[in-house]
């Protein structure tokens, strides 16, 4: 017995997919993914319309969705992140129904509690056996962790594994078990693993970025959290990676033995594990190929589901045990609200991902951002879109000093005693505007093109359509 079927189209027919249903996809292959486009093309050829696409994230490689929206195949999108090409189309009013943006923790929460049921989940699997036991750690398209796909496979009415590497049964090193899989399809290629690389994945050489990274480490030391048992997450931007490198140097010099590194894991976090800074890495997605190699070979580097990572509906989630997270921002306002969904003109070019989940869970949520970017001030009176509420953000680190959220008076005093240069966020705004000027307000219409749904299921903001100037 096996679950192999001849084609993606046959699997769609067998699933019973009909007009008005929901299909889901995961994003571990990121900008190298071939599966979403492959499946949606087959769905369109079958004449199925009015579908909801629930994808953990969408990248520029998924631009063919625009044609499926125009043709009525896709009428609703649920996602945690959306890259600029599809985002610009949505921002211009290209879709009738507003996009629903969730967080990486809110998405599995709503899948599991039935708020966003999935009819058919399509799992891009770099290796699978004929019964559907599959993993992202093996195969020529290896992407590492399949953490975001695990809730989809477990909760969908029908689950299809799509692989380009069929292995003998049983595949022991599995991320998703055969008990969650209905059918398996073998194709020529599920994607290009080189496309999984996120962010810069290289430490910045910019003096401003390096200065902010060193200040970030000073803030961590001054907070009192850098001690044995320390836990940490950072992103893949150049300044964030520099902060991780400087933090590693301090931990090794001072003999600090941390407990775990978390999140989307980069090669720099792998280096911290190998050099003894952490006991383990807990990985929901791999950001580069060094992380993929590590999760395949090092038992201390473990795969976790999106639920385990960040769901507020879980009995516990790792983000709630996090000491420090370093995050970025497109904008931050005087109330410390963060925008990572839109650019300065209001066009969609991102999403919360795990931003607001980790900010809510960590003891210290730190934003690293220059005072201005492309000659536009980062600090503003009110962000274009609230992605992460200011009540969960603790500090803003810039090249001109550190602003502490007024809610954190004890932290402010600790950092002052540690000699960290503190500046009021209003002063940072004035500094940036003296250099870059006061930016024009974005030209926005009255139509809601996206809803921003916080991790607890509440709508915290709307994104409006962009008008041509």
Secondary structure in CASP SS format (residue, H / E / C, confidence):
PFRMAT SS
TARGET T0000
AUTHOR 0000-0000-0000
METHOD secondary structure of the structure
MODEL  1
X C 1.00
X C 1.00
X C 1.00
X E 1.00
X E 1.00
X C 1.00
X C 1.00
X H 1.00
X H 1.00
X H 1.00
X H 1.00
X H 1.00
X H 1.00
X H 1.00
X H 1.00
X C 1.00
X C 1.00
X C 1.00
X C 1.00
X C 1.00
X C 1.00
X E 1.00
X E 1.00
X E 1.00
X E 1.00
X C 1.00
X C 1.00
X C 1.00
X C 1.00
X H 1.00
X H 1.00
X H 1.00
X E 1.00
X C 1.00
X H 1.00
X H 1.00
X H 1.00
X H 1.00
X H 1.00
X H 1.00
X H 1.00
X H 1.00
X H 1.00
X H 1.00
X H 1.00
X C 1.00
X C 1.00
X C 1.00
X C 1.00
X C 1.00
X E 1.00
X E 1.00
X E 1.00
X E 1.00
X E 1.00
X C 1.00
X C 1.00
X E 1.00
X C 1.00
X H 1.00
X H 1.00
X H 1.00
X C 1.00
X C 1.00
X H 1.00
X H 1.00
X H 1.00
X H 1.00
X H 1.00
X H 1.00
X C 1.00
X C 1.00
X C 1.00
X E 1.00
X E 1.00
X E 1.00
X E 1.00
X E 1.00
X E 1.00
X C 1.00
X C 1.00
X E 1.00
X C 1.00
X H 1.00
X H 1.00
X H 1.00
X H 1.00
X H 1.00
X H 1.00
X H 1.00
X H 1.00
X C 1.00
X C 1.00
X C 1.00
X C 1.00
X C 1.00
X C 1.00
X C 1.00
X E 1.00
X E 1.00
X E 1.00
X C 1.00
X E 1.00
X H 1.00
X H 1.00
X H 1.00
X H 1.00
X H 1.00
X H 1.00
X H 1.00
X H 1.00
X H 1.00
X C 1.00
X C 1.00
X C 1.00
X C 1.00
X C 1.00
X C 1.00
X C 1.00
X E 1.00
X E 1.00
X E 1.00
X E 1.00
X E 1.00
X E 1.00
X C 1.00
X E 1.00
X E 1.00
X C 1.00
X C 1.00
X C 1.00
X C 1.00
X C 1.00
X E 1.00
X E 1.00
X C 1.00
X C 1.00
X C 1.00
X C 1.00
X C 1.00
X C 1.00
X C 1.00
X C 1.00
X C 1.00
X C 1.00
X C 1.00
X H 1.00
X H 1.00
X H 1.00
X H 1.00
X H 1.00
X H 1.00
X H 1.00
X H 1.00
X H 1.00
X C 1.00
X C 1.00
X E 1.00
X E 1.00
X E 1.00
X E 1.00
X E 1.00
X E 1.00
X C 1.00
X C 1.00
X E 1.00
X C 1.00
X C 1.00
X C 1.00
X C 1.00
X C 1.00
X C 1.00
X C 1.00
X C 1.00
X C 1.00
X E 1.00
X C 1.00
X H 1.00
X H 1.00
X H 1.00
X C 1.00
X C 1.00
X E 1.00
X E 1.00
X E 1.00
X E 1.00
X C 1.00
X C 1.00
X C 1.00
X C 1.00
X E 1.00
X C 1.00
X H 1.00
X H 1.00
X H 1.00
X H 1.00
X C 1.00
X C 1.00
X C 1.00
X C 1.00
X C 1.00
X C 1.00
X C 1.00
X C 1.00
X C 1.00
X C 1.00
X H 1.00
X H 1.00
X H 1.00
X H 1.00
X H 1.00
X H 1.00
X H 1.00
X H 1.00
X H 1.00
X H 1.00
X H 1.00
X H 1.00
X H 1.00
X H 1.00
X H 1.00
X H 1.00
X H 1.00
X C 1.00
X C 1.00
X C 1.00
X C 1.00
X C 1.00
X C 1.00
X C 1.00
X E 1.00
X E 1.00
X E 1.00
X C 1.00
X C 1.00
X C 1.00
X C 1.00
X H 1.00
X H 1.00
X H 1.00
X H 1.00
X H 1.00
X H 1.00
X H 1.00
X H 1.00
X H 1.00
X H 1.00
X H 1.00
X H 1.00
X H 1.00
X H 1.00
X H 1.00
X H 1.00
X H 1.00
X C 1.00
X C 1.00
X C 1.00
X E 1.00
X E 1.00
X E 1.00
X E 1.00
X E 1.00
X E 1.00
X E 1.00
X E 1.00
X C 1.00
X H 1.00
X H 1.00
X H 1.00
X H 1.00
X H 1.00
X H 1.00
X H 1.00
X H 1.00
X C 1.00
X C 1.00
X C 1.00
X E 1.00
X E 1.00
X E 1.00
X E 1.00
X E 1.00
X E 1.00
X E 1.00
X E 1.00
X E 1.00
X C 1.00
X C 1.00
X H 1.00
X H 1.00
X H 1.00
X H 1.00
X H 1.00
X H 1.00
X H 1.00
X H 1.00
X H 1.00
X C 1.00
X C 1.00
X C 1.00
X E 1.00
X E 1.00
X E 1.00
X C 1.00
X C 1.00
X H 1.00
X H 1.00
X H 1.00
X H 1.00
X H 1.00
X C 1.00
X C 1.00
X C 1.00
X C 1.00
X C 1.00
X C 1.00
X C 1.00
X H 1.00
X H 1.00
X H 1.00
X H 1.00
X C 1.00
X C 1.00
X E 1.00
X E 1.00
X E 1.00
X E 1.00
X C 1.00
X C 1.00
X C 1.00
X E 1.00
X E 1.00
X E 1.00
X C 1.00
X C 1.00
X C 1.00
X C 1.00
X E 1.00
X E 1.00
X C 1.00
X C 1.00
X E 1.00
X C 1.00
X C 1.00
X C 1.00
X C 1.00
X C 1.00
X E 1.00
X C 1.00
X C 1.00
X C 1.00
X C 1.00
X E 1.00
X C 1.00
X H 1.00
X H 1.00
X H 1.00
X H 1.00
X H 1.00
X H 1.00
X H 1.00
X C 1.00
X C 1.00
X E 1.00
X E 1.00
X E 1.00
X E 1.00
X E 1.00
X C 1.00
X C 1.00
X C 1.00
X E 1.00
X E 1.00
X C 1.00
X C 1.00
X E 1.00
X E 1.00
X C 1.00
X E 1.00
X E 1.00
X C 1.00
X C 1.00
X C 1.00
X C 1.00
X C 1.00
X C 1.00
X C 1.00
X E 1.00
X C 1.00
X H 1.00
X H 1.00
X H 1.00
X C 1.00
X C 1.00
X E 1.00
X E 1.00
X E 1.00
X E 1.00
X C 1.00
X C 1.00
X E 1.00
X E 1.00
X E 1.00
X E 1.00
X C 1.00
X C 1.00
X C 1.00
X C 1.00
X H 1.00
X H 1.00
X H 1.00
X H 1.00
X H 1.00
X H 1.00
X H 1.00
X H 1.00
X H 1.00
X C 1.00
X C 1.00
X C 1.00
X C 1.00
X E 1.00
X C 1.00
X C 1.00
X H 1.00
X H 1.00
X H 1.00
X H 1.00
X H 1.00
X H 1.00
X H 1.00
X H 1.00
X H 1.00
X H 1.00
X H 1.00
X H 1.00
X C 1.00
X C 1.00
X C 1.00
X C 1.00
X C 1.00
X C 1.00
X C 1.00
X E 1.00
X E 1.00
X E 1.00
X E 1.00
X E 1.00
X E 1.00
X E 1.00
X E 1.00
X E 1.00
X E 1.00
X C 1.00
X C 1.00
X C 1.00
X C 1.00
X C 1.00
X E 1.00
X E 1.00
X E 1.00
X E 1.00
X E 1.00
X E 1.00
X E 1.00
X E 1.00
X C 1.00
X C 1.00
X C 1.00
END
